[in-house]
Every structure is written in C-alpha cells, then in structure tokens.
Amino acid sequence: MTRFGKMCFVLFLVISISAHGEIKTPYIFILGVAQDAGFPQAGCYKAHCMEGWNNKEKRLSATSLAVIDNENQKKYLFEATPNLPEQLFLLEREAPNHDLDGIFITHAHMGHYTGLMYLGKEAMGADQTPVYVMPKLEQYLRKNGPWSQLVSLKNIVLEPLRDEMPMAVNNLDVIPFLVPHRDEFSETVGFSIKGPNKTALFIPDINKWSLWKKNIASQVKASDYALIDATFYDNKELPGRDMSKIPHPFVVETMDALSELSAQHRAKVWFIHMNHTNPLLNLNSEQAKLVRDRGFNIATAGLRLPL
C-alpha cells in the first residue's frame, strides 16, 4: 500500500470509529488506563503525583474497557473500578440509550471490582445487572458484605464463568482464562473478546509471563489487539521496595519477550494498567517514546478499537 493509501485508510478508520453511532460492528472503548488506585494515587504527594493533584486534566482513572454494540444497543463493561461513576458517564456520552447488559470482572482487587458498590441502593439502585464472574469470586461476593447485599437485593445477578469456556453475549464471545496473580479473595483471569471480525486479548494483571502456562508471543500473534499489563516500566520504579514481591512483568521485559515478533504483530500491543509511578503515563516521556519506537502502543482513555 502506498503512503497516500495508508493515510486514506487511517483517515477512513478514524472517521468510521468517530461516527460511533453508525458503526454496526461492536468496538472497544477504553475508559481508564491506570493501575487500581488511579493517578494521582491516594497519599502520594511527590512531584509526579502533584502534577495530577494540581491539574484535574492530568488525572487518570483505573483500567476499564467497554464494548459497545450499536446494532443491538447494548454496552458491556470490563472491570468495575472505583472510578465507575465518571466512567459510566463517559460511556453514556459515547453510547446513549444503550442498555448496560453486563459487567465482566477479572479478579477481586481494589481497582477491578469495588465499583460494584455504586450499583447498590445508596447509589444507582440497579435492577439485576448481570455481573460475570469466576467461581471463587462468585462465592466471595455472595458471602461477604457489602457485596452480598447487592445480590440479595437483586441489584446484580451473578453469572458464572468457567476457565476457557466462551460466554456468548449478542455479537460477542467472551472467553475467560486463568492467569497467575495474587489470589487472596478470588482467582484471576484475562479475557479474550471475540467480535464479528477481530479479537482482543485483555490481561490487566498477571505475574511474570514465564509463570503463565501460555506463551505471550503466541497469544499476541493469535489476536488482533493485546491490551496487557504495564503496571511497572522497570525494576527501578519503586526505590527501597523489593520488586520481586510485586511480580508484574515489567514493560521492558514484555518488549524483550515480544521483540522477535514482526512489526505487524508488535503493533497489536497496547500497554495498559500503569502504576502512578510509571513514566508511560506521560506520553511525552523518553520511555514512552522508546516504547513507540520499538513498535508498541500505549493505551489512552477514549481509544476505540473495532471488533
């Protein structure tokens, strides 16, 4: 394809995705990209956090995706974060009059499920919102307050997921798969989100890639998008902390693990779920430039990816 042809294709794609009310194909809409506690983080008053405290425009929500299905007027959330109110507002602006037809949860850590509280009687008073969860998480929500009240009052209906078993929701197949992580209250999963034309891999939290039974490079090659754990850029990020006790794959490690992939496959990767210390939160940082120079992408709120 010529340079002019590529420019026309990109322009066509941007126009098509921007005119989201007319898209027939479901698409991913990113609502947040930060680690569980968002940016700036509570209790952090260092220079990098003060930029966020002093400038509301620099604040970032915890990682969450939506999938919007205009054909069926449905929308789905992936993660219920502490920033759920503003994320629901962004989603309503993006897809007004669409029913929230389900919430998929990866695991029971703060940034991934605690937003369910806003569905309760003190807030939205939701009516039987489907919440898709794995077995241990289902039992945790049923047996522990305040989440059990959401179940008993039927604000939410827990829909069971199983490892590697597809869940069909209208134009989508959502396939959960177990990943190694800190599992104090529940198991942890990633999701494969299959639309009519494309497939997205979503792994916001995982321990080192070597501890997973699957090969991350193969998984990226088999998907059209890979939104993957970028909690920490490298092992220098938390001075004085033993980073081996926080075993996320560093971005530099992930880039090395995927370095043998073609440029086409590397371009599928979107780093997401970044800690407040991660220099990739600043898209103008040297580290962000290096990531892009190596052919990878950094996820941002508002990004649209057609499925």
N, C-alpha and C positions, 0 to 999 in steps of 0.2 A: 504494500500500500504506500502511495506517495505521501510526503509530508502534508500536502494540502488535503489529501484524502483522510489522513489520520485526524487532522484538525476538524474536518467536517464531521467525522464520526463522533469525536468527543463532543462537539457542539450539539450534535443531534441527541447524544445521550444525555447531556446536561439539560437540554430543553425538555426532553421527554420526561426525565425524572423530576424536574422542577414543576412541570404541569401535572403534579401528582394526582389531582382529581380525575384525570383522564386515563391514568395507567390502568390497564386491565391485569397486568401481571403483578403478583404480590412483590413487595420490596421491603428491605430492611431500612429502618430509620433509627440512627443512633441517638440516644437520649443522654448518655453520660459516658465518660471515659476514665474517670479517676478511680483509685482504689477505694475500698469500702467507706472510708471516712471523708472522702471528697477532698477538694482543695479550696482554700487552705484548711489544714487539719485542726481540730479542736486542741487547744493547749499549745499550739505551735506559734511562737512569736519571733521566729528567726526571720532573716531578711527575705527569704524566698516566700514565706507564708505572709509576711506583712504586705507584700505586693497584692495579695488577694484580699486581705482584710481592708486595705485602704482603697481598693478599686473593685467594686462589685462586678465589673465586666470581666475580670480575670478569674472569677470563682468558677469552679467546675464541679459538676455532680458526679456521684458514684456511677460505676459502669452499669448501663442498662441498654437493651435494644428493644425496639418494637418491630413487629412485622405487620404491615398494612396491606389488607386485601380489599381493594376498592370494588372488585367485581361482586363480592358478597357482602360489602360494607361491614367488615369485621377488622378488628385490630387485636394483636396479641403482644403481651409484654414478656420479656425475658429478664428476670430479676425484679424484685420489689425492694427498692433501695430506700434509705432514709430520706432521699430527695423525691419521693414519689409524688407529692403534691405538684411541684413545679414540672416534673416530667410528664405527669398526666395532662397538665395544661399545654405543654409543647405538643403532646400527642393529639390533643383535641384540636389545636390550631392546625396541625398537619392533616388530620383526618376527622373533621367534624361529622357528627351524626353517625359515626361508625360505632357498633357495639364493641365493648371490651369483652372479648369472647374467651379470654383465658390468660393466665399468668404462669409461666414456666420458671421454676426455681432450681438453681444448680446445687445449693447447699445452705446449711444453717450458720452462716457467718454474717456478721452485722450488716454488711453492705448489700446482701443478696436476698434477705427475706424480711427484715424488720419493717419494711414499708407496708407490709400487710396490715399493720395496726391502723392505717388510715382507712381501711375498708370497714372498720368497726363502727359501733353505734355512736361513739363520741365524735366521729368524723363523717364519712360518706354514708354509713349505714347501707352498704352494698347488699344486693339481693342475689345470693347464690352465684357469686363469681367463681368460675372454675379455676382451681389452682392445681397445677400439675406437679406432682412430687414423687420422689422415690420412696421405698418402703420405710426406711428409718426416719426420714423427715416427716412422713405422714404420721407415724406414731408419736414423734416429738410434738408436732402441732396439736394432735388430738389430746395428749396427756398433760400438756404444760400450758398454764396461763401466761399471758393473756390470750394466746393463740387459740386455746381450746374454746374460748368464748365466741370467737369468730365462727367456729364450726357449729357450736350448739345453737347459736342464733341464726345460723344459715347465711351469714354474710359471705362465707366462702363454702364451696363444695370441693373437697379434696379428690382429685382424680389421679389414680395410681399410674405410675410409670414403672417400667422394668428395663433393666440393662439390655441395650441393643434391640429393644422392641419398638418398632415405629408406632407413633401416635398420629393418626390422621385427623387433621382439622381443616376442613374445606379444601383449599388448593395446596395445602402443605402436608408434608410428612416431617414430624419432629422425632429424631432418634436420640435418646439419651445414652451415654456410655460412661462407665465408671472411670475416674481418674484418681491417682494418688494425691492426697492432700490431708490436712489436719481435719480429722473427722470426729470432733468431740461430741457433737449432737446429731449428726447425720452423715450419710455418705456424700461424696462429691461427684458430680457429673459434668461433662461437657455436653453440647448438643450439636447434632448435625441437622441443619434446617434445609429441607429439600423443597424447592418451589417447582413450578412447571418447567423451568428452563435451566436453573442454576442451583447450586448447593453451597451453603455456608457452614463453616466449622466455627463453633463458638466455645472457647476454653478460657474463661477469665481467670481461673485459679487452678494451679497444678503444681506439684513438686517437680523436681528436676526431670527433664524429658527422659533420662536414662532409667527412671523408676517406673515409667509407663510401659505397659505391655505392647503398645503400638509404637510405630516409628513416625515421628512427627513429619519428617520429609515426605514420606509416602502419603500421609494424611493430607498434607498441603497439596500434593500433586493430584489427589483424588477429588479435591474441592475446587470451587470457583473463587471462594473467599475464605480466608482463615483469620478470624479475629481472636488473637491469642494473648496469653498472659505476658504483660510487660511491667509487672509490679516494680521491679528494680532494674535499673540500667546496667549496673555492675556491682562488684563487691566492695566498692569504696563509698557506697552511698550513705551508710549509717555508721559513722566513726564511733568506735567504742562498743559496737554491738557485734556479737558472733553471728555472722550472716549464715553460717551453716545451720543455725537453728530456725532460719526463715528460708526454707529451701525452694523458693521460687526459681525458675530458670531465668537467669539474667538475660537482658536483651542481647548483650554481646555474645552470650553462649548460644542463644537461639539463632542469631545471624550466622555464627560459625557452623551450627548444625545444619543450616539450610544453604550454606554457601555453594554447594555443588549443584543446586537446582538452577535451571535455566532462568534467564531474566523474566520470561513469561510467568514462571511459577513463583519466583520471588515477589513479583508484583501482586500476587494474590494475598500476601500477608499484610494485615492491619494490626499493629500493636495497640493493645488496649489494657485498661485496668492498671493505671500508673499511680504509684505512691506519690504523696505530696513532695517527696524529695527527688523524684525522677526528673532529670533535665529534659526529657521528651515532652513534658507538659509545656515547655517553652519551645514553640515550633521554630524559633529563630536561633536556638542554641546550637553549638558546634556538634553536639551529639545527635540532635535531630537532623542536621544536615548530613552527617555521616550515614545515618540510617537510610535516608532517601538516596544518597549517593550509591549505597550498596543495593539499591533496587527494591527496598521495602517501603511500607507506608505507615503512617501514624494516624490512628483514628481520631476523629473530632466529632463533637456533637453536631447534629444536623446532616451528617453524611447519609446519602441514600445509595443503596446497592440493590439493583433489581434482581429478583429471583425468577 
